[in-house]
Amino acid sequence: MLITFALDNWKSFRDRAELRMTAVSAVRPRERLFFVPEYRMRLLPVAALHGRNASGKTAFVEALGFLRDLVLRGTPNPDGKIPVRPFKLESECLRRPTRLELKTFIDGRIWSYRVSLTPERILDERLTLAYERREGETMRFDEAFFRSKNELEQLRLIERSTRENQLFLTTAVQCNAVRLRPLYDWFARLSVLTPRCGSVPVEASGDPKHPLGEAVTQMMRDSGIGLVRLEAVRVEGPADRMGLLGERLALLGSDAFLAEDMLVRREGGGVVLERLRPILKNARGEETALSWSDLSDGTRRLLALVPVFAQLKEGVDGVFVIDDLELGLHPNVSAWLVKSVLGAEGPAGRAQLVFTTHDANLLDAELIRPDEAWSVGKSAAGASTLRSAADFGSC
């Protein structure tokens, strides 16, 4: 679970900004909070980032996606530049590093991870109580975390093979450093969805009548758009294309993803490609199949989001970050999606939702707690700022 995420000198954020998923004790209701007894801490299931166009909402989301991709994929080219994006309105910022840091709760402990980098190299990388890497210095490893002499010797070998434009975490997991795997796997469960994102990680059932599972089918019916279900029709593709789709699955860290009307999933060690057809019923109760082109842009957008919210509703362990949640949707549908994961019965699992929005109605006090609402703004210098509604006064 995400506890905090902070960034400094990233795109429109010149100065440090931090998103906190920890609950303010005085705020009610508390039933839907995640209680972490080991640290006497309550975590929020949702955070809503609101702001005007060009305020920096997308930049914040992209920072999370950038760090995830850097951890999972690394920098493929040994001499390649790291695609870091510093603040460009002041020349001094182009010369100083970008810093990203987060805290997560995984398997009973807090993992604090920090990285400082430029397009050319990693300057500083630290996983608290595990290791610290600084440019030009020998790495320090915590012997209480890495318990055996053989393990420490392996880490020294990994240190020497880690390129200056690559994270140690990435190289170590690729070399089977198992104690670091939980953090790597946490990043694999981090889903960052933007309007420009072409692939949405989903859970596939293998059932052609309910290809995304019955929970997704039920949410689709409940949405009021008139669809009964989706039907999957298998499509044969050339071997080279199927190989590329398999690589895409590996990069997403998922067993299935949705791209418009195409569902790509693993089956029996291979990759299966299926075309989804929306099914409606006419006045006589007869089912009719439509093509994806028969649907409006808003309906397509909703169908891309429903599988994500079905996972959130079921409490699937992971963090889901959605940029421009309400894009193409009726305000009531946007509110319905958020309400679907904020039931009064308390959290069903460890799923969290972070979303950006222009719709102030999604910040309604009946829906979102003050410590779940965040304002993204711009200073006179053109630098983005991030503030919690809980900081503006008493709650």
C-alpha positions in Angstrom: 0.0 0.0 0.0 1.1 3.5 -0.7 1.9 5.7 2.3 3.6 8.7 0.7 5.0 9.8 -2.7 7.1 12.9 -3.2 8.8 14.5 -6.1 11.2 17.4 -6.6 12.3 19.1 -9.9 10.0 17.0 -12.1 8.2 18.7 -15.1 6.1 21.5 -13.7 7.0 20.8 -10.1 10.1 22.9 -9.3 10.0 22.3 -5.5 9.2 19.3 -3.4 5.6 18.2 -3.3 4.3 15.2 -1.3 1.1 13.2 -1.5 0.2 11.6 1.8 -2.1 8.6 2.1 -2.1 8.7 5.9 -5.4 9.6 7.6 -5.8 12.7 9.8 -7.1 11.3 13.0 -9.7 14.0 13.6 -11.5 13.4 10.3 -14.5 11.1 10.0 -15.7 8.6 8.7 -13.0 6.1 9.8 -14.7 2.9 8.8 -13.2 2.7 5.3 -9.6 3.3 6.4 -7.0 0.6 6.4 -5.6 0.1 9.9 -2.0 -1.0 10.2 -1.6 -2.2 13.7 2.2 -2.7 13.5 2.7 1.1 13.1 -0.7 2.3 14.6 -1.3 4.0 11.3 -4.5 4.4 9.2 -4.1 4.6 5.4 -6.6 6.2 3.0 -8.2 4.1 0.2 -8.5 7.1 -2.1 -6.8 10.4 -3.0 -8.4 13.0 -5.3 -6.2 15.6 -7.0 -8.2 18.6 -8.3 -6.9 21.5 -10.3 -7.3 23.6 -13.4 -5.9 22.7 -16.8 -2.0 22.9 -16.8 -1.9 23.0 -13.0 0.3 19.9 -12.9 -2.1 17.0 -12.2 -0.9 14.9 -15.1 2.8 15.7 -14.3 2.3 14.3 -10.9 0.7 11.1 -12.3 3.4 10.8 -14.8 6.1 10.9 -12.1 4.7 7.8 -10.5 4.5 6.1 -13.9 8.1 7.1 -14.7 9.4 5.6 -11.5 7.5 2.4 -12.0 8.8 2.0 -15.5 12.4 2.8 -14.5 12.2 0.1 -11.8 10.5 -2.5 -13.9 12.1 -1.9 -17.3 15.3 -0.1 -16.5 17.3 1.8 -19.1 17.7 -0.7 -22.0 20.6 1.1 -23.7 23.9 1.1 -21.7 24.7 4.5 -23.1 21.1 5.8 -23.2 19.7 8.8 -21.4 17.3 8.4 -18.6 14.0 10.1 -19.7 13.8 12.3 -16.6 12.0 15.6 -17.1 13.3 18.5 -14.9 11.5 21.9 -14.4 12.4 23.9 -17.5 11.3 27.5 -16.6 14.5 28.1 -14.7 17.9 27.2 -16.1 19.3 26.3 -12.6 16.8 23.4 -12.4 18.1 21.9 -15.6 21.5 21.4 -13.8 20.2 20.0 -10.6 18.8 16.4 -10.1 15.3 15.2 -10.0 14.3 13.5 -6.7 11.6 10.9 -6.3 10.7 9.1 -3.1 8.0 6.9 -1.7 7.0 4.9 1.3 4.9 1.7 1.0 3.6 -0.9 3.4 4.4 -4.4 2.2 4.1 -7.6 4.1 4.1 -6.1 7.6 6.9 -3.5 7.1 7.4 -0.1 5.7 9.7 0.2 2.7 11.2 3.7 2.1 12.7 4.2 -1.3 14.5 7.3 -2.7 16.3 8.1 -5.9 18.1 11.2 -7.2 19.0 11.3 -10.9 19.8 13.2 -14.0 19.4 12.2 -17.6 23.0 10.8 -17.5 23.1 8.8 -14.3 21.7 7.8 -10.9 23.3 10.0 -8.3 21.7 8.6 -5.2 19.5 5.5 -4.5 18.5 4.4 -1.0 16.2 1.7 0.4 16.1 2.4 4.1 17.3 -0.4 6.3 18.6 -2.3 3.2 21.1 -0.4 1.1 22.4 3.1 0.1 24.1 4.0 -3.2 25.9 7.3 -3.8 27.8 8.3 -6.9 31.5 7.7 -6.5 31.2 5.8 -3.3 31.1 2.1 -2.4 27.5 1.0 -1.6 26.5 0.3 2.0 24.4 -2.8 2.8 22.5 -3.4 6.0 23.7 -6.7 7.4 20.6 -7.0 9.5 18.5 -7.0 6.3 20.9 -9.1 4.2 21.6 -11.8 6.7 24.1 -14.1 5.0 27.7 -13.7 3.9 26.9 -15.3 0.5 24.1 -12.8 0.0 26.3 -9.8 0.7 29.0 -11.2 -1.7 26.3 -11.5 -4.4 25.2 -7.9 -3.8 28.8 -6.7 -4.2 28.9 -8.5 -7.6 25.6 -6.9 -8.6 26.9 -3.5 -7.5 29.9 -3.8 -9.9 27.6 -4.8 -12.8 25.0 -2.0 -12.2 25.4 0.7 -14.9 25.4 4.3 -13.8 22.1 4.9 -15.8 20.4 1.9 -14.1 18.8 1.5 -10.7 20.5 -1.0 -8.4 17.0 -2.3 -7.5 16.3 -3.2 -11.1 19.7 -5.0 -11.6 19.4 -6.8 -8.3 16.0 -8.3 -8.9 17.1 -9.3 -12.4 20.0 -11.1 -10.7 17.6 -12.9 -8.3 18.2 -10.8 -5.2 15.1 -12.2 -3.5 15.0 -10.0 -0.5 14.4 -7.0 -2.7 11.6 -8.7 -4.7 8.7 -7.5 -2.6 9.3 -3.8 -3.5 9.8 -4.7 -7.2 6.6 -6.6 -7.1 4.8 -3.7 -5.5 5.8 -1.6 -8.5 4.5 -4.3 -10.8 1.1 -4.0 -9.1 1.1 -0.2 -9.6 -1.2 0.7 -12.5 -0.9 4.2 -14.0 -3.7 5.0 -16.5 -3.7 8.2 -18.5 -5.9 9.2 -21.5 -2.8 8.6 -23.7 -2.3 5.1 -22.3 -3.1 2.4 -24.9 -3.1 -0.6 -22.5 -5.1 -1.2 -19.4 -4.0 -4.2 -17.2 -7.0 -6.3 -16.4 -7.9 -9.7 -14.9 -9.2 -12.1 -17.6 -11.4 -15.1 -16.8 -11.0 -17.2 -20.0 -14.8 -17.4 -20.2 -15.9 -16.1 -23.6 -19.2 -15.0 -22.2 -17.6 -13.1 -19.3 -14.1 -12.5 -20.6 -13.2 -10.0 -17.8 -15.0 -11.9 -15.1 -18.6 -11.8 -13.7 -17.8 -8.9 -11.4 -16.9 -6.7 -14.4 -20.1 -7.9 -16.2 -22.2 -6.9 -13.1 -20.6 -3.5 -12.8 -21.2 -2.9 -16.5 -24.9 -3.7 -16.1 -25.1 -1.5 -13.0 -23.6 1.5 -14.9 -26.8 2.0 -16.8 -25.3 2.1 -20.3 -27.5 -0.7 -21.5 -24.9 -3.4 -22.1 -25.7 -6.9 -20.9 -22.1 -8.2 -21.2 -19.1 -8.5 -23.4 -18.4 -11.4 -25.6 -14.9 -12.6 -26.6 -14.1 -13.9 -30.1 -10.6 -15.4 -30.6 -8.5 -13.8 -33.3 -5.5 -15.5 -34.9 -2.4 -13.3 -35.3 1.0 -13.7 -36.9 3.7 -15.2 -34.7 5.8 -12.0 -34.7 2.8 -10.0 -33.5 1.9 -12.5 -30.8 5.5 -12.3 -29.6 5.3 -8.5 -29.3 2.1 -8.8 -27.4 3.8 -11.2 -25.0 6.6 -8.7 -24.5 3.9 -6.1 -23.8 2.4 -8.3 -21.1 5.8 -8.8 -19.5 6.4 -5.0 -19.5 3.0 -4.4 -17.8 3.7 -7.1 -15.3 0.2 -8.5 -16.0 -1.4 -11.7 -17.3 -3.8 -9.7 -19.4 -4.4 -6.2 -20.8 -7.2 -4.4 -22.7 -6.5 -2.2 -25.7 -9.7 -0.7 -27.0 -11.7 -3.8 -28.1 -8.8 -6.2 -28.0 -8.1 -8.4 -25.0 -4.6 -9.9 -24.8 -4.0 -12.6 -22.2 -1.8 -15.5 -21.3 -3.1 -19.1 -21.7 -1.1 -22.3 -21.4 2.3 -20.7 -21.8 1.3 -18.8 -24.9 -0.6 -15.6 -25.7 -4.2 -15.4 -26.8 -5.8 -12.4 -28.7 -9.5 -11.9 -28.4 -11.9 -9.2 -29.9 -14.6 -8.0 -27.5 -18.1 -7.5 -28.8 -20.6 -5.5 -26.7 -23.9 -7.4 -26.3 -27.3 -5.6 -25.8 -30.8 -6.9 -25.5 -33.7 -5.5 -27.6 -37.3 -5.0 -26.4 -38.1 -8.6 -27.0 -35.2 -9.8 -24.9 -33.1 -10.9 -27.8 -29.3 -10.4 -27.7 -27.6 -8.3 -30.3 -23.9 -7.9 -30.8 -22.4 -4.5 -31.7 -19.0 -3.6 -33.0 -16.7 -1.3 -30.9 -17.2 1.5 -33.5 -21.0 1.5 -32.7 -20.1 2.8 -29.2 -19.6 6.4 -28.2 -16.2 7.6 -26.9 -17.6 8.0 -23.5 -18.9 4.4 -23.4 -15.5 3.2 -24.6 -13.9 5.2 -21.8 -16.2 3.7 -19.2 -15.6 0.1 -20.5 -11.8 0.7 -20.1 -12.4 1.9 -16.5 -14.9 -0.7 -15.3 -12.4 -3.5 -15.0 -10.1 -1.3 -12.9 -12.9 -0.4 -10.6 -14.1 -4.0 -10.3 -10.6 -4.8 -9.0 -10.7 -1.9 -6.6 -14.2 -2.9 -5.4 -13.0 -6.5 -4.7 -9.9 -5.2 -2.8 -7.3 -6.5 -5.2 -3.9 -5.7 -3.7 -2.5 -2.8 -5.7 -2.5 1.0 -6.3 -4.5 2.3 -9.3 -3.7 5.8 -10.5 -6.1 7.4 -13.0 -5.5 10.7 -14.8 -8.6 12.7 -15.8 -11.1 10.2 -14.3 -14.2 12.0 -15.5 -12.9 12.3 -19.1 -15.9 11.5 -21.4 -18.1 10.5 -18.6 -21.3 12.0 -17.2 -20.7 13.5 -13.7 -23.1 11.0 -12.2 -21.2 8.1 -13.7 -17.8 9.4 -12.4 -19.3 9.8 -8.9 -20.8 6.3 -9.1 -17.4 4.8 -9.9 -15.8 6.4 -6.9 -18.7 5.5 -4.6 -18.4 1.9 -5.8 -15.1 1.5 -4.0 -15.9 3.6 -0.9 -18.6 1.5 0.7 -19.4 2.1 4.4 -18.5 -1.4 5.3 -14.8 -0.8 5.4 -12.0 -2.0 3.1 -12.3 -5.4 1.6 -8.6 -5.6 0.8 -5.6 -3.4 0.2 -6.5 -1.6 -3.0 -6.0 2.1 -3.3 -7.2 4.7 -5.9 -5.5 7.9 -6.7 -7.2 10.0 -9.4 -7.0 13.5 -10.9 -10.1 15.5 -11.8 -11.4 18.9 -13.0 -14.8 18.0 -11.5 -15.3 19.7 -8.1 -18.4 17.6 -7.5 -16.1 14.6 -6.9 -14.7 16.4 -3.9 -18.1 16.5 -2.2 -17.8 16.1 1.6 -20.3 13.3 1.4 -18.0 11.4 -0.9 -14.4 12.4 -0.1 -12.8 13.1 3.3 -10.8 16.4 3.6 -7.5 14.4 3.9 -8.4 12.6 0.7 -8.8 15.8 -1.3 -5.8 17.6 -2.7 -5.5 20.9 -4.6 -3.0 21.2 -7.4 -2.1 24.8 -8.3 0.5 27.1 -9.9 2.7 29.7 -8.4 3.5 33.1 -10.1 6.8 31.5 -11.3 4.8 28.7 -13.1 5.7 26.0 -10.6 3.1 23.5 -9.5 2.1 23.1 -5.9 0.2 20.3 -4.0 -1.8 20.9 -0.9 -4.2 18.7 1.1 -7.6 20.1 1.9 -7.0 19.0 5.5 -4.2 21.6 5.7 -6.5 24.6 4.9 -8.1 24.6 8.3 -9.8 22.5 10.9 -11.7 19.6 9.7 
